[in-house]
Amino acid sequence: AIQLTQSPSSLSASVGDRVTITCRASQGISSALAWYQQKPGKAPKLLIYDASSLESGVPSRFSGSGSGTDFTLTISSLQPEDFATYYCQQFNSYPRTFGPGTKVDIK
Amino acid sequence: QVQLVESGGGVVQPGGSLRLSCAASGFTFSSYGMHWVRQAPGKGLEWVAFIRYDGSNKYYADSVKGRFTISRDNSKNTLYLQMNSLRAEDTAVYYCARLSWGHGAFDIWGQGTMVTVSS
């Protein structure tokens, strides 16, 4: 199975900060990577698919990049509603796998 | 609107069985592959199973293989997860999620249903 690691596991940031989260795959997955946002008690929400494509309705301050084994999710200017946990997920092969998550909280 | 609604969760003893349902509405259910994903309390997301739009292909996580069965009834717009031989480590919120038609991500999620395995 393809393993995904995320860094950092948590971070504290202020409104307006630029935030970057990285995801690394244990083997190459081309661009078959998605990013999800999850708030407490809620279902995950798709933000980015195919490593860099913005899901419809998601604010443009979210962006994704990377291919192969190294990927990045960037929030250009953190907003109050962005405090949440973020997960990467690969859909290159089965079993599908998720990263362990990165919790973004308020500094 | 496009919606997935899970049901069937509850408390069950170790070794017991439970069947989860996921009712779809607002889209052509029979055209989409579907997944189950779970999340243990305070933990991350774990993919559980997938079924192709027509039920012809199914995949499972090693942790549930041989114990869980994914199925669907396209005439009822409903996805199922039959869970047998339940263990304490199966305790989690179970989400159904739609496989996006255009790519491999999960674009629509249900609100989840809680399964607790405890004596």
Interface residues (C-beta under 8 A of the other chain):
Chain A: A1 A32 A34 Y36 Q38 K42 A43 P44 K45 L46 Y49 D50 S53 E55 Y87 Q89 F91 N92 Y94 P95 R96 T97 F98 G99 P100 G101
Chain B: H35 V37 G44 L45 E46 W47 F50 Y59 Y60 A61 D62 Y95 S100 H103 G104 A105 F106 D107 W109 G110 Q111 G112
